[in-house]
Amino acid sequence: MSGSDRLCRQAPWRQPGWLWAVAVGLSLATQWAVAEVADAGAADAGTRKVLKIATLAPEGSSWASAVRAIDTTLAAQTHGAVRLRLYPGGVLGDEPVALRKLRIGQVQGLGLTGLGLAELCPDIRALEMPFLFADYGEVDHVLTGMTPYYQAQLAASGVTLLGWTDVGYVHILSREPVRTAADLQRRRVWQLDNEPITAALFNQAGVAAVRLGIPDVLVGLQTGLVDVVYAPPAAAVALQWFTRVSWVNVMPVNYTLGALVVEQRALATLSPAEQELVRQVSARQMERLTRETRRQNQEAMTAMLAQGLQPVQPDELQIQAFRDLVEQVRPELVGTAFAAAAAARIDSLLAAFRARPH
């Protein structure tokens, strides 16, 4: 067994479908299997209220475990009157398809990544601008401050936010070291469809990117169609992309997030006490999931380096050049990819946090 095989088998995030429950908000095609929550409560079937929850995360992932933990607590505290039925692994389709099913009532809740969330609330993208956050302290402060703003936008789209979670910081992985934008110009760089921030950055940098769906990226790396990809570390391990590259840039490019949401009309079928219970239990589990995701990404980076990937550490001038590129593109994105009001709120929260004595 090769070292990379051992890593993939030993890693707790090894399931391929876990990518964008632990990674950039991308759509994913996987082998699908339905796992329904057993009805263990004492409530009569006629009074039981079941919320169907769909997610790309596969059975056994931290995401799926968090939803099942919510269900277990709800079942215990409502005597089986309120349950969640989980549809993991993309069994109901990728995020755009699942969103359509949410709107017509086929499911009542979704575990979404940034890509899906942006369909409901485009201003979510303002949080995923490259080099926006210096650390998780800034992330947590800004997300807390922005939550009422995003809750209102999500409510206008007909959903209630039950909790945020991390996807993680995105890193560049490549066959040859990438330290500058000029390095990207000379490479075959993978690009995610329907993501305006990356598209604008690549266009400004003169990068002729190759657009591929997630299922095709590994084959693209194997055949040489692409030789530069980007993902959170746990995602790179999950999809085995790390086995087809030699270098990982330790500079985090941007932060990405996910969320658990439920359709407002479905939540309104519960009693006020049940609604509050759903909110509280979900928020606690999503906070735990965030801590777990951060740990998994840190462990994945350590594991990739231990397996032989070489770290790329750009110097300060090279990092500043990337930051300058982002600033050049920012006017193109503010007001189009996301509202200027969202960007201004985030900037204000960051400035206030950074001005505090630490």
C-alpha positions as CSV (number, residue, x, y, z in Angstrom):
1,M,0.0,0.0,0.0
2,S,1.4,3.4,-1.0
3,G,1.8,6.3,1.5
4,S,-1.0,8.2,-0.2
5,D,-3.3,5.2,0.0
6,R,-2.5,4.9,3.8
7,L,-3.2,8.6,4.3
8,C,-6.6,8.4,2.5
9,R,-7.6,5.3,4.4
10,Q,-6.5,6.7,7.8
11,A,-7.8,10.2,7.4
12,P,-11.2,10.9,9.2
13,W,-12.3,13.1,6.2
14,R,-11.5,10.4,3.6
15,Q,-14.9,10.3,2.0
16,P,-14.7,11.9,-1.5
17,G,-18.1,13.5,-1.2
18,W,-17.0,15.5,1.9
19,L,-15.2,18.1,-0.4
20,W,-17.6,21.0,-0.3
21,A,-18.9,20.4,3.1
22,V,-15.3,21.0,4.0
23,A,-14.2,23.1,1.1
24,V,-14.8,25.8,-1.6
25,G,-18.5,26.1,-2.4
26,L,-18.5,23.6,-5.4
27,S,-21.1,21.2,-6.8
28,L,-20.3,17.5,-6.5
29,A,-21.3,14.3,-8.2
30,T,-20.9,11.2,-6.1
31,Q,-22.2,7.7,-5.7
32,W,-25.5,8.3,-3.9
33,A,-27.1,6.4,-1.1
34,V,-30.0,7.3,1.1
35,A,-29.8,7.0,4.9
36,E,-33.0,7.8,6.6
37,V,-33.3,8.5,10.3
38,A,-35.1,5.8,12.2
39,D,-38.3,6.8,14.0
40,A,-37.3,6.2,17.6
41,G,-39.6,8.6,19.3
42,A,-42.8,8.0,21.2
43,A,-45.0,10.4,19.2
44,D,-47.8,9.1,17.2
45,A,-47.1,9.0,13.4
46,G,-50.0,11.4,12.8
47,T,-48.4,14.1,15.0
48,R,-44.8,13.5,14.2
49,K,-43.2,16.4,12.2
50,V,-40.3,15.4,10.0
51,L,-38.0,17.9,8.3
52,K,-36.1,16.4,5.3
53,I,-32.5,17.7,5.1
54,A,-30.3,17.3,2.0
55,T,-26.6,17.7,1.9
56,L,-23.7,16.9,-0.4
57,A,-21.8,15.5,2.6
58,P,-21.7,11.7,2.6
59,E,-22.8,9.3,5.3
60,G,-20.1,9.2,8.0
61,S,-18.8,12.7,7.4
62,S,-18.7,15.3,10.2
63,W,-21.5,17.2,8.4
64,A,-23.8,14.2,8.4
65,S,-22.9,13.4,12.0
66,A,-23.9,16.9,13.0
67,V,-27.3,16.6,11.4
68,R,-27.9,13.2,13.0
69,A,-26.8,14.6,16.4
70,I,-29.4,17.4,16.0
71,D,-32.1,14.8,15.2
72,T,-31.1,12.7,18.2
73,T,-31.5,15.6,20.6
74,L,-34.7,16.8,19.0
75,A,-36.2,13.3,19.3
76,A,-35.2,13.0,22.9
77,Q,-36.5,16.4,23.9
78,T,-39.8,16.3,22.0
79,H,-40.5,12.6,22.7
80,G,-40.2,11.9,18.9
81,A,-42.6,14.7,17.8
82,V,-39.9,16.5,15.8
83,R,-37.4,14.6,13.7
84,L,-34.9,15.2,10.9
85,R,-34.6,12.8,8.0
86,L,-31.2,13.1,6.4
87,Y,-30.4,12.7,2.7
88,P,-26.6,12.7,2.4
89,G,-24.1,12.3,-0.4
90,G,-26.0,14.4,-2.9
91,V,-28.8,11.8,-3.2
92,L,-31.2,14.5,-4.1
93,G,-28.9,16.2,-6.5
94,D,-26.2,18.9,-6.4
95,E,-26.9,22.2,-4.6
96,P,-28.7,24.0,-7.5
97,V,-31.0,21.0,-7.8
98,A,-31.5,20.7,-4.1
99,L,-32.4,24.4,-3.9
100,R,-35.1,23.8,-6.5
101,K,-36.5,20.9,-4.5
102,L,-36.4,23.1,-1.4
103,R,-38.5,25.8,-3.2
104,I,-41.2,23.2,-4.2
105,G,-41.3,21.6,-0.8
106,Q,-39.7,18.2,-1.6
107,V,-37.1,18.9,1.2
108,Q,-37.4,21.3,4.1
109,G,-33.7,22.0,4.8
110,L,-30.3,22.0,3.3
111,G,-26.7,21.8,4.4
112,L,-25.1,24.3,1.9
113,T,-21.7,25.5,0.9
114,G,-20.9,29.0,-0.2
115,L,-21.9,28.2,-3.8
116,G,-25.4,27.3,-2.8
117,L,-25.7,30.0,-0.2
118,A,-24.9,32.6,-2.8
119,E,-27.9,31.5,-4.7
120,L,-30.1,32.6,-1.7
121,C,-27.9,35.4,-0.6
122,P,-25.3,36.8,-3.1
123,D,-23.7,39.0,-0.4
124,I,-22.3,35.8,1.2
125,R,-19.6,36.2,-1.5
126,A,-18.2,39.3,0.2
127,L,-16.9,37.0,3.0
128,E,-15.0,34.9,0.6
129,M,-12.8,37.7,-1.0
130,P,-9.1,36.6,-1.0
131,F,-6.9,37.9,1.8
132,L,-9.9,39.3,3.7
133,F,-9.1,37.7,7.0
134,A,-5.8,37.3,8.9
135,D,-7.0,34.6,11.3
136,Y,-10.1,32.8,12.7
137,G,-10.5,35.5,15.4
138,E,-11.3,38.0,12.6
139,V,-13.6,35.4,10.9
140,D,-15.6,34.8,14.1
141,H,-15.9,38.5,14.9
142,V,-17.1,39.5,11.4
143,L,-19.4,36.5,10.9
144,T,-21.1,37.3,14.3
145,G,-21.5,40.9,13.3
146,M,-22.8,40.1,9.8
147,T,-25.2,37.4,11.0
148,P,-28.3,39.7,11.4
149,Y,-27.6,41.1,7.9
150,Y,-27.4,37.7,6.3
151,Q,-30.3,36.4,8.3
152,A,-32.5,39.1,6.9
153,Q,-31.4,38.3,3.3
154,L,-31.9,34.6,3.8
155,A,-35.3,35.3,5.3
156,A,-36.2,37.3,2.2
157,S,-35.4,34.2,0.2
158,G,-37.7,32.1,2.3
159,V,-35.2,30.3,4.6
160,T,-34.1,30.5,8.2
161,L,-30.5,30.2,9.1
162,L,-29.9,27.5,11.7
163,G,-26.1,27.9,11.9
164,W,-22.8,28.6,10.2
165,T,-19.9,26.3,9.8
166,D,-16.4,26.5,8.3
167,V,-15.5,25.0,4.9
168,G,-11.9,26.3,5.5
169,Y,-9.1,28.3,4.1
170,V,-8.3,27.6,0.4
171,H,-4.7,26.8,-0.6
172,I,-3.1,26.4,-4.1
173,L,-1.8,22.9,-5.0
174,S,0.4,22.5,-8.0
175,R,2.9,20.3,-9.9
176,E,5.4,23.2,-10.0
177,P,5.7,25.8,-7.3
178,V,3.3,28.8,-7.6
179,R,4.6,31.9,-5.9
180,T,3.4,34.7,-8.2
181,A,0.6,35.5,-10.6
182,A,3.1,35.1,-13.4
183,D,3.6,31.5,-12.3
184,L,-0.2,30.9,-12.8
185,Q,0.0,32.4,-16.3
186,R,2.5,29.6,-17.3
187,R,0.3,26.8,-15.8
188,R,-2.9,25.0,-16.7
189,V,-5.1,26.3,-13.9
190,W,-8.4,24.7,-12.9
191,Q,-11.3,27.1,-12.6
192,L,-14.7,26.7,-10.8
193,D,-17.7,27.6,-12.9
194,N,-20.3,30.1,-11.7
195,E,-17.9,31.7,-9.2
196,P,-17.4,35.4,-10.2
197,I,-14.6,36.2,-7.8
198,T,-12.2,33.6,-9.2
199,A,-13.3,34.4,-12.8
200,A,-12.5,38.1,-12.3
201,L,-9.1,37.4,-10.6
202,F,-8.0,35.0,-13.4
203,N,-9.1,37.5,-16.0
204,Q,-7.2,40.3,-14.4
205,A,-4.1,38.2,-14.0
206,G,-4.2,36.9,-17.6
207,V,-4.7,33.3,-16.5
208,A,-6.2,31.1,-19.2
209,A,-8.0,28.7,-16.9
210,V,-9.5,25.3,-17.6
211,R,-13.1,24.9,-16.4
212,L,-13.9,21.5,-15.1
213,G,-16.6,19.9,-12.9
214,I,-15.4,18.4,-9.6
215,P,-15.7,14.8,-10.8
216,D,-13.3,15.7,-13.7
217,V,-10.6,17.5,-11.7
218,L,-8.7,14.3,-10.6
219,V,-8.8,13.0,-14.2
220,G,-7.6,16.4,-15.4
221,L,-4.6,16.2,-13.0
222,Q,-3.9,12.6,-14.1
223,T,-3.9,13.5,-17.8
224,G,-2.2,16.9,-17.5
225,L,-5.2,18.9,-18.6
226,V,-4.7,20.9,-15.4
227,D,-1.7,21.2,-13.1
228,V,-2.9,23.8,-10.6
229,V,-5.9,23.4,-8.3
230,Y,-7.2,25.0,-5.2
231,A,-9.0,23.6,-2.1
232,P,-8.9,23.5,1.6
233,P,-6.4,20.8,2.8
234,A,-9.0,18.4,4.0
235,A,-10.7,18.6,0.6
236,A,-7.4,18.0,-1.2
237,V,-7.0,14.8,0.8
238,A,-10.7,13.7,0.5
239,L,-10.6,13.8,-3.3
240,Q,-7.0,12.6,-3.5
241,W,-5.9,15.7,-5.5
242,F,-2.9,15.9,-3.3
243,T,-1.6,12.6,-4.8
244,R,-1.2,14.3,-8.2
245,V,0.6,17.4,-7.2
246,S,4.0,18.1,-5.7
247,W,3.7,21.5,-4.0
248,V,1.2,23.2,-1.7
249,N,1.3,26.9,-1.1
250,V,1.0,27.5,2.6
251,M,-0.4,31.0,2.0
252,P,-4.2,30.8,2.7
253,V,-6.0,32.5,-0.2
254,N,-9.5,32.9,1.1
255,Y,-11.9,31.7,3.7
256,T,-15.0,29.8,2.7
257,L,-18.1,28.8,4.8
258,G,-21.2,26.8,4.8
259,A,-24.5,26.8,6.6
260,L,-27.6,24.8,7.6
261,V,-30.9,26.4,6.6
262,V,-34.5,25.4,6.8
263,E,-37.5,26.5,4.8
264,Q,-39.5,29.1,6.7
265,R,-42.9,27.6,6.0
266,A,-41.8,24.2,7.2
267,L,-40.4,25.6,10.4
268,A,-43.7,27.5,11.0
269,T,-45.5,24.1,11.1
270,L,-43.8,23.5,14.5
271,S,-45.0,25.0,17.7
272,P,-43.1,28.1,19.0
273,A,-41.3,26.0,21.6
274,E,-40.3,23.4,19.0
275,Q,-39.0,26.1,16.6
276,E,-36.8,27.6,19.4
277,L,-35.5,24.1,20.3
278,V,-34.6,23.5,16.6
279,R,-32.7,26.8,16.5
280,Q,-30.8,26.2,19.8
281,V,-29.9,22.6,19.1
282,S,-28.8,23.3,15.6
283,A,-26.7,26.3,16.6
284,R,-24.8,24.2,19.2
285,Q,-24.1,21.4,16.7
286,M,-22.9,23.8,14.0
287,E,-20.5,25.4,16.4
288,R,-19.1,22.0,17.2
289,L,-18.9,21.2,13.5
290,T,-16.9,24.4,12.9
291,R,-14.3,23.4,15.5
292,E,-14.1,19.9,14.0
293,T,-13.6,21.3,10.5
294,R,-10.8,23.6,11.6
295,R,-9.1,20.7,13.3
296,Q,-9.5,18.5,10.2
297,N,-8.0,21.1,7.9
298,Q,-5.0,21.6,10.1
299,E,-4.4,17.9,10.4
300,A,-4.8,17.5,6.6
301,M,-2.1,20.1,5.9
302,T,0.3,18.4,8.3
303,A,-0.5,15.0,6.7
304,M,0.1,16.2,3.2
305,L,3.5,17.7,4.1
306,A,4.4,14.5,5.9
307,Q,3.5,12.5,2.8
308,G,6.1,14.5,0.7
309,L,4.3,17.6,-0.7
310,Q,6.8,20.5,-0.7
311,P,5.6,23.8,1.0
312,V,5.7,27.0,-1.0
313,Q,6.1,30.1,1.1
314,P,5.9,33.3,-0.9
315,D,7.9,36.2,0.4
316,E,6.3,39.5,1.5
317,L,6.7,41.1,-1.9
318,Q,5.0,38.2,-3.6
319,I,2.2,38.1,-1.1
320,Q,1.7,41.9,-1.6
321,A,1.5,41.4,-5.3
322,F,-1.4,39.0,-4.9
323,R,-3.1,41.4,-2.5
324,D,-2.6,44.2,-5.1
325,L,-4.2,42.0,-7.7
326,V,-7.3,41.5,-5.5
327,E,-7.5,45.3,-4.9
328,Q,-7.5,45.9,-8.7
329,V,-10.4,43.5,-9.1
330,R,-12.4,44.6,-6.1
331,P,-14.2,47.5,-7.8
332,E,-15.4,45.1,-10.5
333,L,-16.9,42.8,-7.9
334,V,-18.4,45.3,-5.4
335,G,-21.9,46.1,-6.6
336,T,-22.0,43.1,-9.0
337,A,-20.9,39.9,-7.3
338,F,-22.1,41.3,-3.9
339,A,-23.6,44.5,-2.7
340,A,-21.4,47.5,-1.7
341,A,-23.4,47.6,1.6
342,A,-22.2,44.2,2.5
343,A,-18.6,45.0,1.7
344,A,-18.8,48.2,3.8
345,R,-20.2,46.4,6.8
346,I,-17.5,43.8,6.7
347,D,-14.8,46.5,6.3
348,S,-16.2,48.4,9.3
349,L,-16.3,45.2,11.5
350,L,-12.7,44.3,10.6
351,A,-11.4,47.8,11.3
352,A,-13.1,47.8,14.7
353,F,-11.7,44.4,15.6
354,R,-8.2,45.3,14.5
355,A,-8.3,48.5,16.5
356,R,-8.9,46.6,19.7
357,P,-6.0,46.1,22.1
358,H,-4.8,42.5,21.8
